[in-house]
Structures are given as structure tokens and as C-alpha cells.
Amino acid sequence: MDAVFPYNGGHSNRMDAMSPLDYLNRAGLADALDADRIAAHLATYSEIAETCQAPADVAALYAYRVPELGENGACSLPDQLADDPYDLAATLGGISAETSIRLATLQRLVAQLSSETGAGWLGIYQARALTSGPALVKLAYTGKPSRAEFPLTAEFAQHSNNSAVGLSGLGRIIDHVDSYVAEGGAYYTCDAEVQSEACLPLFGADGALVGIIDAEDNRPGFFRAQVLERLIALCLVAPGSLPD
């Protein structure tokens, strides 16, 4: 069975976080990215994480629409949604004040990054042990509805960047999806309009692999340094707000 490393949540302070340079080395990302700029973005996002509060009505934090899935596990047409929304509360073991604050924080961070970068889609996933097996579970996102869970298995990782990164801990940047597929790259297609993707690992304070972020855009070559540096800052702050 593929290993999934548990993470016990808790709002981490910046002293507990992995440094930008350590993250770049651990995730196998280009050393051309600027660790100082990442640190500056991290300061901004850490302040958001430390001050965010849950909304009065938390129901929207625990449910979201998802596409129907075909027999092979692929997304159907983007506008063909399942009748029932995904029940995140059931996956997380119920609704609580602490979990609501953490989910609200993740959603606020995703909204901030989306506003700053203009990325067409952005989501945060946590590695969790489900009754169906280990999987990445989507906790917060902006953009079109997409599947809620990605199995953390070697088989599924053969055609899913999310699962592959969730198992390996190595980031993947795809500048042009069509070219990538034409050259033999395996790709999980949920939105046929997507042309670039950045899938990056999340590490806990102890260095354990605890999830991923996934970002997509319809423009080829979208994930250049100025966008990736913000996404990496998100990767450094988000683990402190993952639910138990």
C-alpha cells in the first residue's frame, strides 16, 4: 500500500514552518525562484491565517458541488454535476468551531492567491485515510467544480498529477497540457480548456507529506516565477490550517 503520512493540524506559527529554500529543495523545484520574495509573500499570507475567523453560517465550508464521474474515474462534462454535493463534514468527522476556522482560513488564502495571480483554478487538498483507502481530499478551492477525492495509489498516479505529487512530494509544472500529452505525458482531464498546471506538495512542520495544492489556467505558460513564488508561499502557510 502506498504510504500516507498523517498530520495533526494546528495553526503553526512561522517559526515552525519549513523555510522557502528548504521547500524548494525538498519539492525538487527550480532554484531560479527567489526565496526572499517567497518569504515576503509568506509574511502576508501568515497574517491572513492568524487573523481569519469563521463566518456566522459555516454550512458552505462543508459542502460543494462535484461533477459526475465516469466508470474510469474521469470527470464528465463540466456542467454535468452530481445531484448531491460532496459532504466534507462526513469526511472530516463532523462540524466543529476549530475545523470551521481552519476551513475558512484555507478558503480565504485560496481567494487571496486567486485575486493576486488571476489563476483560473486553485485548490488545497489534504492527505487523509478514508474508508475507501488513502486519498487527497479537497478542502478549499476557487474555480469550476471538480472531483473531491484523488486516490493516493500508484495506479491512479499514473494518470493524475495530483496523486503523483501526493505520493512523491515532488512538484510538477506543466507549461502546455496539449504538448505534454502529445509527447506521451499522462494527464487527468477534468476541464479540457486547461492548458497549464502547477501541482505542489504540502509538508507538515515535521517534514511529513500532508497534501498538495493544485493550480490551473487556460493560458499556456501561465505559471512563471512571480506566480509560482506566491503558490509556494501558500504551500508553506497552508499546512498550519489543515484539519485534524
C-alpha positions in Angstrom: 0.0 0.0 0.0 1.2 3.5 -0.7 2.3 5.4 2.4 0.2 8.4 3.5 1.8 10.5 6.3 -0.6 11.8 8.9 -0.7 15.4 10.0 -2.3 16.5 13.2 -3.3 20.0 12.1 -3.0 23.0 14.4 -2.3 26.6 13.5 1.5 26.7 13.0 3.5 29.8 13.6 6.1 30.9 11.1 9.0 29.5 13.3 7.6 26.0 12.8 7.3 26.3 9.1 9.8 25.0 6.6 11.9 27.7 5.1 11.4 28.7 1.4 14.8 27.4 0.4 14.2 24.1 2.2 10.9 23.8 0.5 12.4 24.4 -3.0 15.0 21.7 -2.4 12.5 19.3 -0.9 9.9 19.7 -3.6 12.5 19.4 -6.4 11.6 22.9 -7.9 13.8 25.2 -9.9 16.4 27.1 -7.9 15.8 30.1 -10.1 12.9 31.0 -7.9 13.6 33.7 -5.3 13.4 32.6 -1.7 13.3 36.2 -0.4 10.3 37.0 -2.5 8.6 33.8 -1.3 9.3 34.9 2.3 7.7 38.3 1.7 4.5 36.6 0.4 4.6 34.2 3.3 4.5 37.0 5.7 1.4 38.4 4.1 -0.4 35.0 4.0 0.7 34.2 7.6 -1.1 37.3 8.8 -4.2 36.2 7.0 -4.0 32.8 8.5 -3.5 34.2 12.0 -6.5 36.6 11.9 -9.1 34.7 9.8 -12.4 33.9 11.5 -15.2 31.5 10.5 -18.3 33.0 9.0 -21.6 33.0 11.0 -23.0 30.4 8.7 -20.4 27.7 8.2 -22.5 25.3 6.1 -20.9 26.4 2.8 -17.5 25.4 4.2 -18.5 21.8 4.4 -20.2 21.1 1.1 -19.5 21.8 -2.6 -20.8 20.6 -6.0 -18.9 18.0 -7.9 -19.1 16.6 -11.4 -20.4 13.1 -12.2 -17.6 10.6 -12.6 -17.4 8.1 -15.4 -16.7 4.4 -15.0 -13.0 5.1 -15.4 -13.0 7.7 -12.7 -12.7 10.7 -15.1 -14.7 13.8 -14.8 -17.7 14.2 -17.1 -18.7 17.4 -18.9 -18.1 20.3 -16.6 -21.8 21.3 -16.4 -22.9 17.7 -15.6 -22.9 17.9 -11.9 -23.9 15.2 -9.4 -27.3 15.7 -7.8 -25.8 15.7 -4.3 -23.0 17.9 -3.1 -19.9 16.4 -1.6 -20.3 16.1 2.2 -17.0 17.3 3.6 -18.3 17.3 7.1 -18.7 13.5 6.9 -15.2 13.1 5.7 -13.8 15.3 8.4 -15.8 13.7 11.2 -18.3 16.4 11.7 -18.6 20.2 12.1 -16.7 22.0 14.9 -15.7 25.5 15.7 -12.0 24.7 15.2 -12.4 22.9 11.9 -14.6 25.8 10.7 -11.9 28.3 11.4 -9.3 26.2 9.6 -11.5 25.7 6.5 -12.4 29.4 6.4 -8.7 30.2 6.6 -7.8 27.9 3.7 -10.7 29.4 1.6 -9.5 32.9 2.4 -6.0 32.0 1.4 -7.2 30.5 -1.9 -9.3 33.6 -2.6 -6.3 35.8 -1.9 -4.0 33.9 -4.2 -6.6 33.8 -6.9 -7.0 37.5 -6.7 -3.3 38.2 -6.8 -2.4 35.8 -9.6 -5.6 35.6 -11.7 -5.2 31.8 -11.9 -8.3 30.2 -13.3 -8.5 27.4 -10.7 -6.8 26.8 -7.4 -7.4 24.2 -4.7 -6.0 22.8 -1.5 -6.1 19.1 -0.8 -5.2 17.2 2.4 -4.0 13.6 2.5 -6.4 11.6 4.6 -7.1 7.9 5.4 -10.6 7.2 4.2 -12.7 4.0 4.4 -12.1 3.6 0.7 -8.3 4.0 1.1 -5.8 6.8 1.3 -6.8 9.9 -0.7 -6.3 13.6 -1.3 -9.5 15.4 -0.2 -10.3 18.9 -1.5 -10.8 21.3 1.4 -11.0 24.7 -0.3 -10.9 25.9 -3.9 -11.9 28.6 -6.4 -13.0 27.9 -10.0 -15.1 25.3 -11.7 -16.5 22.3 -9.7 -14.1 19.4 -9.7 -13.8 16.0 -8.1 -13.4 15.9 -4.3 -11.1 13.0 -3.8 -8.0 11.7 -5.6 -6.9 8.2 -4.6 -3.3 8.0 -3.3 -2.4 4.9 -5.2 0.4 4.1 -7.7 -2.2 3.1 -10.2 -4.2 6.3 -10.1 -0.9 8.3 -10.0 -0.1 7.0 -13.5 -2.6 9.5 -15.0 -3.1 12.0 -12.2 -0.6 14.7 -11.3 -2.4 15.3 -8.0 -2.0 11.7 -6.9 1.6 11.5 -8.2 2.7 14.6 -6.3 0.7 13.5 -3.3 2.8 10.3 -3.2 6.2 11.6 -4.3 6.4 15.0 -2.7 7.9 16.4 -5.9 6.3 19.4 -7.6 5.1 19.3 -11.2 4.8 22.2 -13.5 3.2 21.7 -17.0 3.5 24.7 -19.3 1.4 23.4 -22.1 -1.0 20.5 -21.5 -1.6 19.7 -25.1 2.1 19.4 -25.9 2.7 17.4 -22.7 0.0 14.9 -23.7 1.3 14.8 -27.3 4.7 13.9 -26.0 3.3 10.9 -24.1 2.6 12.5 -20.7 -0.3 11.0 -18.8 -2.9 13.6 -17.7 -6.1 13.5 -15.8 -8.5 15.8 -17.7 -11.4 17.4 -15.8 -11.5 20.6 -17.9 -10.5 20.4 -21.5 -9.8 24.1 -21.6 -6.9 23.9 -19.1 -3.5 24.5 -20.8 -1.1 24.9 -17.8 -0.9 23.4 -14.3 1.2 23.7 -11.2 0.8 20.9 -8.7 2.9 21.4 -5.5 3.3 19.3 -2.3 2.4 20.4 1.3 4.7 19.4 4.1 4.0 19.5 7.8 6.3 21.1 10.4 7.9 17.7 10.9 8.6 17.4 7.1 5.9 14.8 6.5 4.0 15.0 3.2 0.4 16.1 4.2 -1.3 17.2 1.0 -1.0 19.3 -2.2 -2.1 22.4 -3.9 -3.2 22.3 -7.5 -3.4 25.4 -9.7 -4.6 25.5 -13.3 -5.2 28.1 -16.0 -6.4 28.2 -19.6 -3.3 30.1 -20.8 -0.2 28.2 -21.7 2.9 29.0 -19.7 1.0 30.8 -17.0 3.0 29.5 -14.0 6.1 31.7 -14.3 8.2 32.7 -11.3 6.0 35.5 -10.0 3.0 33.2 -9.8 5.0 30.1 -8.5 6.6 32.2 -5.7 3.2 33.1 -4.4 2.0 29.5 -4.7 5.0 28.2 -2.8 4.3 30.7 0.0 0.8 29.3 0.2 2.3 25.8 0.4 4.3 27.0 3.4 1.4 28.5 5.3 -1.5 26.2 4.4 -0.3 23.1 6.5 -0.9 25.0 9.7 -4.6 25.2 8.9 -5.3 21.6 7.8 -8.0 19.9 9.9 -7.2 17.1 12.4 
